Amino acid sequence: MFKSLEGKVCVVTGAARSIGLAIAERYCSNRAKVVMIDINPDVVKEAEKLAAQGYTAKGIILDITNRDAVLSCFEQIEKEFGPIYALVNNAGIVDQRPFEEITADQINKQMAVNVNGALFCAQGAVKSMKAQKEGKIINFSSKSGKTGSALMAHYSAAKGAIIALTHALAFELAPFKINVNCVCPGITDATGVWSEVSSGYTNNLKLPREEVIKKFTAKIPLGRLTDIDDVVDYVYFLTVSGDYCTGQALNISGGREMH
């Protein structure tokens, strides 16, 4: 059974571009009240574009690694828009280098943005979800969170932690009818992450970009990279349906990841 999102408050982090922006647009097209969060100031401009089309959308510039700022932000969201129904923890960063070269600052940054930021935003959203006894939290892991990727040990560790966080929150929040799941996309075309990853592999493997693309596509049973709409479709499904689905890490990888 699919629920209407009309009037429901949906918060999307990392919403200034790419997958996060596409999720926000899908929510808007289904008449949700959409709050778009990003450290990138462009998030305000993108929200204004949606508002100009008649949708309820607001962009907020926020560093999700600052817990106090995150909790204050979510309090303001609830005051302005009402109880939060859905939170999509899409914000994340990627880095690539041989694991022997990874510094403490580099792994701490991966954990701070990819893990701590998701946890803090969930803390901010869950108060109103508990009060309503209803809510959907959708975290972003990765194929690399299940089968770690070479040259991305710290990123893989952070994305693996997101899966464990999802499991823990699913158990803890189930009594309040809050579903917590995560998605694990494969390499997703037309995103900033893919641009960075492909550039990294080009440099580290000493291969032309076209060869890098062929190398990765060859590992995918369905024969193509993930695209943004593939990911948005699953996030949308978890938002409007899937009430009996919680604690899951759903692969969106064309068969590249099967466990």
N, C-alpha and C positions, 0 to 999 in steps of 0.2 A: 504494500500500500504506500503510495507516494503522498507526502504531506505538502500542503501549500506553504510557500515561504512568504507569502504576502504579509508585510508588516513585521516579520520576524527580524531580529537584529543578528547580523552575521558579521564577524570580524575576521579579516584576512591580513596576515602579516606578510611582509615582502611583496607588497601589492603595487609597487611603482611600475613594474614591468613584467613581461614574460608570463609565467604560469600564474603568479599571484594576481596580476592584473586580469588575466583571462578568467580566473575564478570569480573575482569581484564582478566582472561584466556579466557572467552567467547568473550570479545571484541577483544582480540588478534587473536583468531581463525577466526574472521571476518575481519581481516586486518585493524583494527583501529590503530592509534598511541596512546598508552596507557601510562599514567603517573600515577604511583602508589604512594600514600602518606600514611605515617603512622609514629607514634612516635616510633614504634618498628623498630630497625635497620634491622631486617630480611627482611624488604620490599625491600632493595637494592639487597639482595641475590635472592629473588624471582623474581624480575624484570630481573636480570642477567640470570636466568634460561630461562625465556621466550625469552630474546634477543638471547640466544644461539640457540634457535630453529628457529631463523630467523624472529621473530616478532620485531616490534618497541615497546620497553617497557623501561621505566626508573623508578627507585625507588628513592623517595625523603623522607628523614627523616624530619618530621615537627611536631611541636606542634601547632595544629590548634586553640588553645585558645589564641595564640599570634597574634593579628590582623595585626600588622606591618609585621611580618614574613610571614603571609599568603598572604598578598597583594603583597609583594616582590616576593614570590615564584610563584604566578600566572603570574606576569609580565615576569619572566624568562621562564616559560612554553610557553607563547605565542611567545616570541622571538625565542626560540629554535625549537618549533614544529609547530607554526602557531595558528590560531584562535581556541578557545576551542568550541567544539560542544556539549559535554555532560559532566555534573558533577554529580557524584553519591556521596552523602553525607552519606556514610555508617558508618563512624567512630562513635563509641559510647562506653559508659561504663555503667555498671549496678551495683547496690548495693542493699542489702536486710537487713532489720532490722525493728523491731517494730517502728511505726512512733513516739512514744514518745521519742525514743532514737536518732532521727535524729538531727545532729548538723548543725549549720550554715555552717561550712566548707563542710560537706557532701552534703548538697543540692546545695551549690554554685558550687561544683565540677561537680555534675550532669548537672547543667545548663550550666556551662562553656564548657564542652566537647560536650554534646548532642545538645545544642541549639546554643550557641554562635559560636562554631566551624563551624556548618552548615551555619550560617548566614555569617560569615567571608569568608568562601570558596565561597559562592554564590556571595558575593561582588567582590571577586577576579576574578571569571569566567565571570561575566555578561558584563563586558566592551566589550570583543571581541564578545560575543553573540549579543549584541545590534548592534554593527557595521555590523555584518553579517546578522542581522534580522533573526536569526535562533539559536535555542538552546534548550537543554533538561536538566532540573535540576530535579533530583530524590532524594528526602530526605528519610531518614529512621525513621519512627515512630515505632509503635508496637501495638499489640493488647492492651497492657497496656495503650496506649495513648488514646484509646476510652473507654474501661472499665478498670478502674484502678485495679491494682493487690494488694492484701493484702501483707503486709510486704515490699512493694515497692512504698510507697507514693511519694517519691522524684523522683524516676525514672519515675513513671507514669505521674507526673506533667511535667517533662521535655519532655516526648514523646507526651503528649497532646499539649505542646507548639509548637512542630514541626509541628503538623497538622495545628495549627493556622498560623504559619509562612508560611506554604505551601499555604494556602488560600490567605494570604496577597500578597505574591510574584506573585501568579498566576494572580491576578487582576492587579498588578502594571506592570508586564512584558508582558502581553498579547499583547499590541500594538507593541511590538518588535518581535512577533512570537516566543516567548520563552515559552515553556510549562513547568510548575512546578507542579509536583505531588509527592506524597509520598506513600511508601508501609508500610503496617502494618502487619508484620509477626506474627504468633503465636509462640509458643515455638519451636525453630528450633534445631533439633538434630545435633550432631557432631559439635557444636560451643562452643567457650569459654564462651559465655553468658549462654548457657544451663548448662554447667558444673558448673558455679558459682551459677546459680539460683537453680539447683537441690541440690547442696551442702548446699545452704542457707536454702532451705525448709527442707532438711534432719535434719539440726541442729535446726531450729526454730519449726518445727512440731513434732520433735522427731520420725520420721518415717524412715525406711530403704529406700535407693534410689529406689529400685524396686517398693516399695509402692507409692513413690512420682510419678514415671512414670505412674503407673496404675491410680493414682488419676487424673492426668492431661489428660491422653489419654481418660479416660472415659467421659470427658467433650466435646470431639471433635466429631462431627457427622460423619466425614469420618474415624474415628477410628485409626488415627496415628498422630504422631508429624509432624510438617512441616519439610521438608528436604531442604538442601542448594539449590538443583536444582530447587525446587519449587519457591524459591525467585529469583534466577538468571533468570529464564524464564520470570517472570513479569518485572524485571528491563530491560531485553533485549527488550521486547516488547515496553515498554515505550520509549526506546532509538531509535528504528528503525521505529516505527509506532506511532499510537495514536496522530496524529497531532490535532485532535479535542477533545482531552482529556486534561484538565488542572484543577488544583485545587482539584484534587481527592486524597482521602486517601484509597488506595486499600487494602482490607483484603486478607491476604494469610494465612489462619488459619484453613482450612478444615471445615469451618462452625462454628468454635468456636465464631467468631465475625461476625455479620450479619448486621451491620449498619455503 
